[in-house]
Amino acid sequence: MKQIINVKVKTRKAEFAASKTDMLVVGRFSDAGPDETIQALDRKLGGGIERLAKLGDLTGKPKTYAILYGEGRIAADRVMLLGLGEQKRATLDTIRRAAAAAANRAVDMKVKRIALALHRSFGDRLDAAAMGRAMAEGVYLGSYRYDEYVAENGNGRLGSLDVQIVDPDAARIKGLSTGVSAGTIVGQAQSYARTVANRPANVINPPALAKIARDLMRGVKTVSCTVFDEKKLQANRMGGILAVGSGSQNRPRLIVLKYTPAKKPAQGLPTVALVGKAVTFDSGGISIKPAQDMDQMKFDKTGGIAVLVTIKTLAELKLPVNVLGLIPAAENLPSGSSYRPGDIVTTYSGKTVEILNTDAEGRMILCDAIAYAAERKCDVIIDIATLTGACVVALGAYKAGLMSNDDDLVGALQKAAEESGESVWRMPTGEEYAEEMKSKIADLKNAGSRWGGACTAASFLQQFIGQAKWAHLDIAGMDVFLKPTEYGCVGGTGFGVRLLMTYLMNLVKEK
């Protein structure tokens, strides 16, 4: 199989015009004149940048760019001028998206080396380390291509991209470098998450995902990896996971990852549980889905992959916070042994669930894992799942749904969403929604009415959290790019890795 593109991001102290590279990338706002960096480059280039602006070819609007050639007047072979949009609306995600767009274009152009000076347009308005991290993350996002199964050199792309973030100021480079180190780890992690998400169901099934988890954590001293196979699931009476996986020859698993940092966490830090849905393929079971677009159901494992990769990233960054990662994994297929509409399933918590729709399977595997986390007295439980089509109807492919029983936790996740660029929107959950999930013949039923489906699904999960602070992230619609963007190719997005990591990093930083 072809290797995913090898990306390296570093910082270097250098004058912009003297940076020897295939392409130097600078940014320009649409509502501001050229900054000092652009003015200095323009003088070297004989006024070429200003001529482009006068012709209307350089507006600074988002998703626009122009390219000039150095022609020996500067060290770079090319200069790319990227539109950053309005300066007054600029955020960290502006610079992340710009770096992604630059890397994306570089891969398309088969450029081997680029130098980024995007941070110069922001001056001192944003922290240098934060900008360094955002640019590094953006580079990995934009350069990513999933061509693992394409015949060697079938698409002609280069195998690597070298990126330098340049600045003549040593102090600024020091600040940028701190962020680049973290951003590189997070960016690589998200690329890996995208790759595993993109792999098809004949490659990734529950046992295969469990093996990936074991292999990924091998040699990581701060993470223990335990896998519950079918016998252990039965012994623990995890009826929800067993029911969903009952129709497939690839038997279900529960992957338990315990991160215990080498450095003792600060006093008062909560123990956090991350619970990720990993339905490696979701046909809907006996309540089978339409054939159209069913191929995309390989992405129903993305919540679990986000948790897996987040735990590995925690260990690499050595964050001093205790985290339990739980990944219930099952393949939801119809067969003679499948669970059926009308069945009553006893879950790990002891609560019984009447099955009305076998395609409402995510909540069935999550409820066992959530109850397991609650039993272990985790202070905070955050679950992440491609849970409902209703959330896509409500929010489209722009934001993940956020439901919670704690306003402070919501605020922390909203802050992390803003900083990471992985957007969320709070949606309601409460007794009126929970009432819809009550069954006449069991404690609960696994499907409510057609209205408010994202909220009723969250309310179902809330019945299993015990006394913990809890948040539910419904990432349906955020798990896959259906068309190319500045963040790269179609396919898995790796959504949730940056969001969860930023939340955990902020948790530690605030203590």
C-alpha positions as CSV (number, residue, x, y, z in Angstrom):
1,M,0.0,0.0,0.0
2,K,1.1,3.5,-0.7
3,Q,2.3,5.6,2.2
4,I,0.4,8.7,3.2
5,I,2.4,11.9,2.3
6,N,5.3,12.6,4.7
7,V,5.1,16.1,6.1
8,K,7.7,17.9,8.2
9,V,7.2,21.3,9.8
10,K,10.0,23.3,11.4
11,T,10.8,26.9,12.3
12,R,13.8,28.8,11.0
13,K,15.3,32.3,11.7
14,A,15.6,34.0,8.3
15,E,14.8,37.1,6.4
16,F,11.8,36.6,4.2
17,A,13.4,37.7,0.9
18,A,16.4,35.6,1.7
19,S,14.5,32.4,2.3
20,K,15.6,29.8,-0.2
21,T,12.4,27.8,-0.9
22,D,10.2,26.7,-3.7
23,M,7.4,28.9,-2.5
24,L,7.2,31.7,0.1
25,V,3.6,32.1,1.5
26,V,2.4,35.4,2.9
27,G,-1.1,36.6,3.8
28,R,-3.1,39.7,3.1
29,F,-6.3,41.0,4.7
30,S,-9.1,42.3,2.5
31,D,-9.8,45.4,4.7
32,A,-6.2,46.5,5.3
33,G,-3.3,47.7,3.2
34,P,-0.2,45.6,2.7
35,D,1.8,45.0,5.8
36,E,5.6,45.7,6.2
37,T,6.5,42.2,5.0
38,I,4.5,42.5,1.8
39,Q,5.8,46.0,1.2
40,A,9.4,44.8,1.6
41,L,8.8,41.9,-0.8
42,D,7.1,44.2,-3.3
43,R,10.1,46.4,-3.5
44,K,12.3,43.4,-4.2
45,L,9.9,42.2,-6.8
46,G,9.8,45.5,-8.6
47,G,6.2,46.4,-7.6
48,G,4.7,43.2,-8.9
49,I,2.5,42.7,-5.9
50,E,1.0,46.2,-6.1
51,R,0.3,45.7,-9.8
52,L,-1.7,42.6,-9.0
53,A,-3.7,44.5,-6.4
54,K,-4.4,47.3,-8.9
55,L,-5.6,44.7,-11.5
56,G,-8.0,43.2,-9.0
57,D,-6.1,39.9,-8.9
58,L,-5.2,40.4,-5.2
59,T,-8.2,41.2,-3.1
60,G,-7.4,39.5,0.2
61,K,-10.8,37.8,0.2
62,P,-11.0,34.3,1.8
63,K,-10.2,31.4,-0.5
64,T,-8.3,33.6,-3.0
65,Y,-4.7,33.6,-3.9
66,A,-2.2,34.9,-6.4
67,I,1.3,33.6,-7.3
68,L,4.3,35.6,-8.5
69,Y,7.7,34.3,-9.6
70,G,10.9,35.4,-7.8
71,E,13.0,35.4,-11.0
72,G,16.2,35.7,-9.0
73,R,15.1,39.0,-7.3
74,I,14.4,37.1,-4.1
75,A,15.6,33.7,-2.9
76,A,12.2,32.0,-3.2
77,D,11.2,30.6,-6.6
78,R,7.6,31.7,-6.1
79,V,5.5,33.9,-3.7
80,M,2.0,32.9,-2.9
81,L,-0.2,35.7,-1.6
82,L,-3.2,34.3,0.3
83,G,-6.4,36.1,1.1
84,L,-7.2,36.2,4.8
85,G,-10.5,37.9,4.7
86,E,-11.4,40.8,7.1
87,Q,-8.8,41.7,9.7
88,K,-11.5,42.6,12.2
89,R,-12.9,39.0,12.0
90,A,-9.5,37.2,12.1
91,T,-9.1,34.3,14.6
92,L,-6.7,31.5,15.1
93,D,-8.7,29.5,12.6
94,T,-8.0,32.1,10.0
95,I,-4.3,31.3,10.1
96,R,-5.0,27.6,10.4
97,R,-7.1,27.6,7.3
98,A,-4.6,29.8,5.4
99,A,-1.8,27.3,6.2
100,A,-4.0,24.5,5.1
101,A,-4.8,26.2,1.8
102,A,-1.0,26.8,1.2
103,A,-0.1,23.2,1.9
104,N,-3.0,22.0,-0.1
105,R,-2.0,24.0,-3.1
106,A,1.6,23.0,-2.7
107,V,0.7,19.3,-2.9
108,D,-1.4,20.0,-6.1
109,M,1.5,21.9,-7.6
110,K,4.0,19.2,-6.7
111,V,6.1,21.7,-4.7
112,K,8.6,20.1,-2.4
113,R,9.4,23.0,0.0
114,I,7.4,26.0,1.2
115,A,8.1,28.7,3.7
116,L,5.3,30.3,5.7
117,A,5.2,33.9,6.9
118,L,1.5,34.0,7.4
119,H,1.8,35.1,11.1
120,R,3.4,38.4,10.1
121,S,0.0,39.8,9.0
122,F,-1.4,39.2,12.5
123,G,1.4,41.2,14.3
124,D,1.1,40.9,18.0
125,R,-2.7,40.4,18.1
126,L,-2.4,36.6,18.6
127,D,0.0,34.7,20.8
128,A,3.1,33.4,18.8
129,A,2.9,29.9,20.2
130,A,-0.9,29.7,19.4
131,M,-0.1,30.8,15.8
132,G,2.7,28.3,15.5
133,R,0.4,25.5,16.6
134,A,-2.4,26.6,14.3
135,M,-0.1,26.8,11.3
136,A,1.4,23.4,11.9
137,E,-2.1,21.8,12.3
138,G,-3.2,23.6,9.1
139,V,-0.2,22.2,7.1
140,Y,-1.1,18.6,8.1
141,L,-4.8,19.2,7.3
142,G,-4.3,20.7,3.9
143,S,-1.5,18.4,2.7
144,Y,-3.4,15.2,3.6
145,R,-4.3,12.9,0.8
146,Y,-5.9,9.5,1.2
147,D,-4.5,7.4,-1.6
148,E,-3.4,4.4,0.4
149,Y,-4.8,1.9,-2.2
150,V,-4.0,3.8,-5.3
151,A,-1.4,2.0,-7.4
152,E,2.2,3.4,-6.9
153,N,2.5,6.9,-8.3
154,G,-1.0,6.5,-9.8
155,N,-1.8,10.1,-9.0
156,G,1.7,11.5,-9.5
157,R,1.9,13.3,-6.2
158,L,5.2,13.8,-4.4
159,G,5.9,11.6,-1.3
160,S,6.8,14.4,1.0
161,L,6.4,18.1,1.8
162,D,8.9,20.2,3.8
163,V,7.5,23.3,5.5
164,Q,9.5,26.0,7.3
165,I,7.9,28.8,9.3
166,V,10.3,31.7,8.9
167,D,10.9,35.0,10.7
168,P,14.0,37.2,11.2
169,D,13.1,37.8,14.9
170,A,14.8,35.2,17.2
171,A,12.3,35.8,20.0
172,R,9.3,35.4,17.8
173,I,10.8,32.2,16.4
174,K,11.2,30.8,19.9
175,G,7.5,31.5,20.6
176,L,6.4,30.0,17.3
177,S,8.6,26.9,17.8
178,T,6.8,26.0,21.1
179,G,3.5,26.0,19.2
180,V,4.8,24.1,16.2
181,S,6.0,21.3,18.4
182,A,2.5,20.7,19.8
183,G,0.8,21.4,16.5
184,T,3.0,18.9,14.7
185,I,2.0,16.1,17.2
186,V,-1.7,17.0,17.0
187,G,-1.5,17.4,13.2
188,Q,0.1,14.0,12.7
189,A,-2.5,12.5,15.1
190,Q,-5.4,13.9,13.1
191,S,-3.9,12.7,9.8
192,Y,-3.6,9.2,11.3
193,A,-7.2,9.4,12.5
194,R,-8.3,10.3,9.0
195,T,-6.4,7.4,7.5
196,V,-7.9,4.8,9.9
197,A,-11.4,6.3,9.3
198,N,-10.9,6.1,5.6
199,R,-10.0,2.4,5.6
200,P,-12.9,0.3,4.5
201,A,-14.9,-2.2,6.6
202,N,-13.1,-5.2,5.0
203,V,-9.9,-3.9,6.5
204,I,-11.2,-2.3,9.8
205,N,-13.6,-4.4,11.8
206,P,-13.8,-4.6,15.7
207,P,-11.0,-7.1,16.2
208,A,-8.8,-5.2,13.7
209,L,-9.5,-1.9,15.5
210,A,-8.6,-3.5,18.8
211,K,-5.3,-4.7,17.2
212,I,-4.6,-1.2,16.0
213,A,-5.1,0.1,19.5
214,R,-2.8,-2.5,21.0
215,D,-0.1,-1.8,18.4
216,L,-0.4,2.0,18.8
217,M,0.0,1.8,22.6
218,R,2.8,-0.8,22.6
219,G,5.7,0.7,24.4
220,V,3.8,3.7,25.7
221,K,4.4,3.3,29.5
222,T,1.7,5.8,30.5
223,V,-1.2,4.0,28.7
224,S,-2.6,0.6,29.5
225,C,-4.7,-1.1,26.8
226,T,-7.2,-3.8,27.7
227,V,-9.6,-5.4,25.2
228,F,-12.9,-7.0,26.2
229,D,-13.6,-9.8,23.7
230,E,-17.0,-11.4,23.3
231,K,-16.5,-13.7,26.3
232,K,-15.5,-10.8,28.5
233,L,-18.4,-8.7,27.2
234,Q,-20.7,-11.5,28.1
235,A,-19.1,-12.0,31.5
236,N,-19.6,-8.3,32.2
237,R,-23.2,-8.4,30.8
238,M,-22.6,-5.6,28.3
239,G,-25.8,-6.4,26.5
240,G,-25.9,-3.2,24.4
241,I,-22.5,-3.9,22.7
242,L,-23.3,-7.6,22.3
243,A,-26.7,-6.9,20.7
244,V,-25.3,-4.5,18.0
245,G,-22.5,-6.9,17.1
246,S,-24.6,-10.0,17.1
247,G,-25.3,-10.1,13.4
248,S,-21.7,-10.0,12.2
249,Q,-19.0,-12.8,12.1
250,N,-16.6,-10.0,13.2
251,R,-17.4,-10.1,16.9
252,P,-17.6,-6.9,19.0
253,R,-15.0,-5.5,21.3
254,L,-14.6,-2.9,24.0
255,I,-11.2,-1.2,24.0
256,V,-10.3,0.3,27.4
257,L,-7.4,2.8,27.4
258,K,-6.2,4.1,30.7
259,Y,-3.8,7.1,30.6
260,T,-1.9,7.7,33.8
261,P,0.6,10.5,33.4
262,A,4.2,10.1,34.8
263,K,3.8,13.5,36.4
264,K,1.2,13.7,39.1
265,P,-1.8,15.9,38.0
266,A,-2.4,19.2,39.7
267,Q,-4.7,19.0,42.7
268,G,-8.4,19.5,41.8
269,L,-8.1,18.2,38.2
270,P,-10.9,15.9,37.3
271,T,-10.5,12.4,36.0
272,V,-12.0,12.5,32.5
273,A,-13.6,9.7,30.5
274,L,-13.7,9.9,26.7
275,V,-16.1,7.5,25.1
276,G,-16.1,7.1,21.3
277,K,-18.6,5.2,19.1
278,A,-16.8,2.8,16.8
279,V,-19.4,1.1,14.6
280,T,-16.9,-0.1,12.0
281,F,-19.7,-0.5,9.4
282,D,-23.3,0.4,9.9
283,S,-25.8,-1.2,7.5
284,G,-28.6,-0.4,9.9
285,G,-29.0,-4.1,10.7
286,I,-32.4,-5.6,10.2
287,S,-33.7,-2.0,10.0
288,I,-31.5,-1.7,6.9
289,K,-30.5,1.6,5.4
290,P,-31.0,2.6,1.8
291,A,-28.3,1.4,-0.6
292,Q,-27.4,4.9,-1.8
293,D,-24.4,6.3,0.1
294,M,-24.2,3.2,2.4
295,D,-20.5,3.1,1.5
296,Q,-20.1,6.1,3.8
297,M,-21.1,4.0,6.8
298,K,-17.5,3.0,7.2
299,F,-17.2,6.4,8.8
300,D,-19.5,5.4,11.7
301,K,-16.3,4.5,13.6
302,T,-14.9,8.1,13.7
303,G,-15.8,8.9,17.3
304,G,-14.0,5.9,18.6
305,I,-10.9,6.7,16.4
306,A,-10.9,10.3,17.8
307,V,-10.7,8.9,21.3
308,L,-8.0,6.4,20.4
309,V,-5.8,9.0,18.8
310,T,-6.5,11.5,21.6
311,I,-5.2,9.1,24.2
312,K,-2.0,8.5,22.1
313,T,-1.5,12.3,21.7
314,L,-2.0,12.8,25.5
315,A,0.9,10.4,26.1
316,E,3.1,12.1,23.5
317,L,2.5,15.6,25.0
318,K,2.8,14.1,28.5
319,L,-0.2,16.1,29.8
320,P,-0.7,15.7,33.6
321,V,-4.3,14.6,33.7
322,N,-5.9,11.2,34.3
323,V,-8.0,10.1,31.3
324,L,-10.0,6.9,30.6
325,G,-10.6,6.2,27.0
326,L,-13.4,3.8,26.1
327,I,-14.1,2.6,22.6
328,P,-17.1,0.2,22.1
329,A,-16.6,-1.4,18.7
330,A,-19.2,-3.4,16.7
331,E,-20.3,-4.1,13.1
332,N,-24.0,-3.7,12.6
333,L,-25.1,-6.2,10.0
334,P,-28.3,-8.1,9.3
335,S,-28.2,-11.9,9.6
336,G,-30.0,-14.8,11.3
337,S,-28.3,-13.9,14.5
338,S,-28.9,-10.2,14.5
339,Y,-30.8,-8.4,17.2
340,R,-34.3,-7.5,16.1
341,P,-37.0,-4.8,16.5
342,G,-39.0,-5.8,19.5
343,D,-36.1,-7.4,21.4
344,I,-35.5,-6.3,25.0
345,V,-31.8,-5.9,25.8
346,T,-30.3,-5.7,29.3
347,T,-27.4,-3.2,29.4
348,Y,-24.3,-3.1,31.6
349,S,-26.1,-0.7,34.0
350,G,-28.9,-3.1,34.5
351,K,-31.4,-0.9,32.7
352,T,-33.4,-2.7,30.0
353,V,-34.0,-1.3,26.5
354,E,-36.8,-2.1,24.1
355,I,-35.4,-2.2,20.5
356,L,-37.6,-0.3,18.1
357,N,-35.0,0.3,15.4
358,T,-31.8,-1.6,15.0
359,D,-30.3,1.4,13.1
360,A,-30.4,3.3,16.5
361,E,-27.3,1.2,17.4
362,G,-24.8,3.9,18.5
363,R,-26.6,4.7,21.7
364,M,-26.8,0.9,22.5
365,I,-23.0,0.5,22.5
366,L,-22.3,3.9,24.0
367,C,-24.6,3.3,27.0
368,D,-22.6,0.3,28.1
369,A,-19.3,2.2,27.9
370,I,-20.7,5.3,29.6
371,A,-22.1,3.2,32.5
372,Y,-18.7,1.6,32.8
373,A,-17.1,5.0,33.1
374,A,-19.7,6.2,35.6
375,E,-19.1,3.0,37.7
376,R,-15.4,4.0,37.9
377,K,-16.3,7.4,39.4
378,C,-15.0,9.5,36.5
379,D,-15.7,13.1,37.3
380,V,-16.3,14.1,33.6
381,I,-17.6,11.9,30.9
382,I,-17.5,13.2,27.3
383,D,-18.9,10.9,24.6
384,I,-18.3,11.6,20.9
385,A,-20.3,9.8,18.1
386,T,-21.7,10.0,14.6
387,L,-25.0,9.4,16.4
388,T,-28.0,10.9,14.5
389,G,-29.0,12.0,11.0
390,A,-31.2,14.4,12.9
391,C,-28.2,16.4,14.0
392,V,-27.1,16.8,10.3
393,V,-30.6,18.1,9.5
394,A,-30.4,20.6,12.4
395,L,-26.8,21.8,11.9
396,G,-25.6,20.7,8.5
397,A,-22.0,19.9,7.9
398,Y,-20.8,23.0,9.8
399,K,-21.0,22.3,13.5
400,A,-21.2,19.3,15.9
401,G,-24.1,19.2,18.3
402,L,-23.2,19.6,22.0
403,M,-25.5,18.5,24.8
404,S,-24.6,18.5,28.4
405,N,-25.8,18.6,32.0
406,D,-23.2,21.1,33.1
407,D,-22.8,24.8,32.0
408,D,-19.2,25.0,33.0
409,L,-18.3,22.0,30.9
410,V,-20.2,23.4,28.0
411,G,-18.2,26.7,28.3
412,A,-14.9,24.8,28.4
413,L,-15.8,22.8,25.3
414,Q,-17.1,25.9,23.5
415,K,-13.8,27.6,24.2
416,A,-11.9,24.6,22.9
417,A,-14.0,24.6,19.8
418,E,-13.2,28.2,19.1
419,E,-9.5,27.7,19.6
420,S,-9.3,24.4,17.7
421,G,-11.5,25.5,14.8
422,E,-13.8,22.4,15.3
423,S,-17.1,24.1,15.8
424,V,-19.9,23.0,18.1
425,W,-23.4,24.3,18.9
426,R,-25.3,23.7,22.1
427,M,-28.6,21.8,21.7
428,P,-31.1,21.1,24.5
429,T,-31.6,17.9,26.5
430,G,-33.9,17.5,29.4
431,E,-36.9,15.7,31.0
432,E,-39.2,16.4,28.1
433,Y,-36.8,14.6,25.7
434,A,-36.1,11.8,28.2
435,E,-39.8,11.2,28.6
436,E,-40.0,10.3,24.9
437,M,-37.4,7.5,25.5
438,K,-39.4,5.7,28.1
439,S,-40.9,2.3,27.1
440,K,-44.1,0.7,28.3
441,I,-42.5,-2.7,28.5
442,A,-38.9,-1.9,29.5
443,D,-37.0,0.9,31.2
444,L,-36.2,2.7,27.9
445,K,-36.7,2.3,24.2
446,N,-33.9,3.0,21.7
447,A,-35.8,5.3,19.4
448,G,-38.2,8.3,19.9
449,S,-40.4,10.1,17.5
450,R,-39.1,11.6,14.3
451,W,-38.9,15.0,15.9
452,G,-35.8,16.2,17.9
453,G,-34.0,13.0,17.2
454,A,-30.6,14.4,18.2
455,C,-31.9,15.6,21.5
456,T,-33.8,12.4,22.4
457,A,-30.8,10.3,21.6
458,A,-28.7,12.5,23.9
459,S,-31.3,12.2,26.6
460,F,-31.2,8.4,26.3
461,L,-27.4,8.5,26.9
462,Q,-27.9,10.8,29.9
463,Q,-29.8,8.0,31.7
464,F,-26.4,6.2,32.2
465,I,-24.0,8.9,33.4
466,G,-24.6,8.6,37.2
467,Q,-23.4,11.7,39.0
468,A,-20.7,12.7,36.5
469,K,-20.6,16.0,34.6
470,W,-21.4,14.9,31.1
471,A,-21.2,16.2,27.5
472,H,-22.3,14.5,24.3
473,L,-20.8,15.5,21.0
474,D,-22.9,14.4,18.0
475,I,-20.4,14.7,15.1
476,A,-22.7,13.3,12.4
477,G,-22.1,15.5,9.3
478,M,-18.6,16.5,10.6
479,D,-17.0,13.1,10.1
480,V,-16.5,13.3,6.3
481,F,-15.6,15.8,3.6
482,L,-18.0,15.1,0.6
483,K,-16.0,17.4,-1.6
484,P,-12.4,18.8,-1.5
485,T,-11.8,21.8,0.8
486,E,-8.7,23.8,1.9
487,Y,-8.4,21.0,4.5
488,G,-7.6,18.5,1.8
489,C,-9.3,15.6,0.0
490,V,-12.7,14.0,0.3
491,G,-13.1,11.4,3.1
492,G,-12.5,11.3,6.8
493,T,-11.9,14.6,8.6
494,G,-10.5,13.3,11.9
495,F,-13.0,15.7,13.7
496,G,-12.7,15.7,17.4
497,V,-9.0,15.2,17.8
498,R,-8.2,18.9,18.0
499,L,-11.3,19.7,20.0
500,L,-10.7,17.0,22.7
501,M,-7.0,17.8,22.8
502,T,-7.6,21.5,23.2
503,Y,-10.1,20.9,26.0
504,L,-7.6,18.7,27.9
505,M,-4.7,21.1,27.3
506,N,-6.8,24.0,28.6
507,L,-7.8,21.9,31.6
508,V,-4.2,21.5,32.5
509,K,-3.2,25.0,31.6
510,E,-5.9,26.6,33.8
511,K,-4.6,24.7,36.8
